[in-house]
Every structure is written in structure tokens, then in C-alpha cells.
Amino acid sequence: RMIDQGLIGEVVDMEVRMQSHTPWGLWPFLATKPRMEILYHSIHYVDLARSFLGDPKGVYAKALGHPMALVKADARTTIMLDYGDNPRATILTNHNHHYSASTQDSYVKFEGTMGAIHIRLGLALDYPRGAPDEFRYILVDGAGGDGGPCGSGAWQ
């Protein structure tokens, strides 16, 4: 709603970052897939970007496997949606960050000409336990909100 109302101004940047450990063994059918990450995961982030920014002029993507992954397919992806000079839209995923829950990231960020919104997608952190979703924003006039954990419900 904040974006639709123009509270953060013109959106000039959208970033999705997912750096977590996904226990692929929970979905045994994925073990035989030659391609996986974009088809089963990041496609939802592409749809999210398109719902806010419209259809891009082009899409550039690179999907990679990981030597420590339990699946043979790709589990790391970089996607850039081409909207010309503005906005910049990127999706960065790494499902093999198994080092520590404290160093994992999972968020969507919108930056506009008048403010920014940061949304933590807690479900992907320390999966399957997850963490609370969070919503934060800041406006150029100094107004902002540390929304903290979102109300009931989650991005499930």
C-alpha cells in the first residue's frame, strides 16, 4: 500500500536477497531435477517484482550448483530484471549458506526517491523453524517505522 500511495516516491531499486540453508532433503523429488532454483523458488520473486514494477524489457540470469549441495541441480542464482535506467531489480539467492543462522539473510527491499522499505522474510531463516517476519521503513523527512515482527500470519 505504501508503494501504491507513492509514500516512498518513485521506486528506483528493488532487491531480493536469500542467503540461507535450505534442507533440500525435505523434498526428495528435487534430487533428480536438472534445474531447480529458478523453477521452484526464485520464480516467486520474479512474480513479486513484476507485480510491483511491471514486465521487464529483459531478464539476465545465472544459476549455479554448489559442491556441498545435496541436490545436483542449481541452488544459487543471480537474476537481473532489465527495466532500463530505473528501476534496478535484482534477485540473489544462495540456498547453501549452512554456517550459522545468525549470518543468514532473507529480505525484500524497495528504495524510492523519498524513502525505503525493508521486509524480512523470516520463514526462510533457520528453515524449517524460521524467524518472525519484519517490516521496516524510512522516509526522507525522517519519518519511519521499525515495525518489528509483523502481525499474525507469515509469507507461507
GIUR-V21216 format. One record per residue. RES is the residue in one small letter. OMEGA is omega in degrees with one decimal (none if undefined). Layout:
res,omega
RES,OMEGA
RES,OMEGA
This chain:
res,omega
r,-179.8
m,179.9
i,178.8
d,-179.5
q,177.9
g,-176.6
l,177.6
i,179.4
g,177.7
e,177.7
v,179.7
v,-178.4
d,171.5
m,-179.0
e,170.6
v,178.4
r,178.1
m,177.3
q,-173.6
s,174.4
h,179.1
t,179.8
p,-174.0
w,178.8
g,176.9
l,-179.5
w,-174.1
p,-178.2
f,-179.2
l,-175.5
a,-176.7
t,-177.1
k,178.4
p,176.6
r,-173.5
m,-163.9
e,-179.4
i,-175.6
l,-174.7
y,-175.5
h,-173.1
s,176.3
i,178.5
h,176.9
y,174.7
v,177.7
d,178.0
l,178.9
a,-179.6
r,-179.3
s,179.0
f,-169.9
l,-176.1
g,-179.4
d,178.1
p,175.2
k,-178.8
g,179.1
v,175.4
y,-176.7
a,173.7
k,179.0
a,-175.2
l,171.0
g,178.3
h,-176.0
p,-179.2
m,-176.6
a,176.4
l,177.6
v,-179.3
k,-175.8
a,177.9
d,177.6
a,175.5
r,-176.2
t,167.7
t,179.8
i,172.5
m,176.1
l,-173.8
d,175.8
y,-175.8
g,-177.8
d,178.5
n,-5.0
p,168.9
r,178.9
a,-178.7
t,176.1
i,-178.2
l,179.6
t,172.9
n,-177.3
h,-176.0
n,178.4
h,-173.2
h,-171.8
y,-177.1
s,176.4
a,-177.4
s,179.4
t,177.1
q,176.1
d,174.1
s,-176.4
y,168.2
v,-179.4
k,172.7
f,172.3
e,178.2
g,-179.8
t,-178.0
m,179.4
g,-177.8
a,177.2
i,177.3
h,-179.0
i,175.0
r,176.4
l,-169.4
g,-176.3
l,-176.1
a,-178.6
l,-179.0
d,-177.2
y,8.4
p,179.0
r,178.9
g,178.0
a,179.3
p,169.4
d,177.9
e,178.1
f,178.3
r,175.3
y,176.4
i,177.7
l,-176.0
v,179.0
d,178.2
g,177.1
a,179.2
g,-179.5
g,170.8
d,-174.8
g,-178.7
g,-179.6
p,177.7
c,179.9
g,-178.5
s,-179.2
g,-180.0
a,-179.8
w,-177.5
q,none
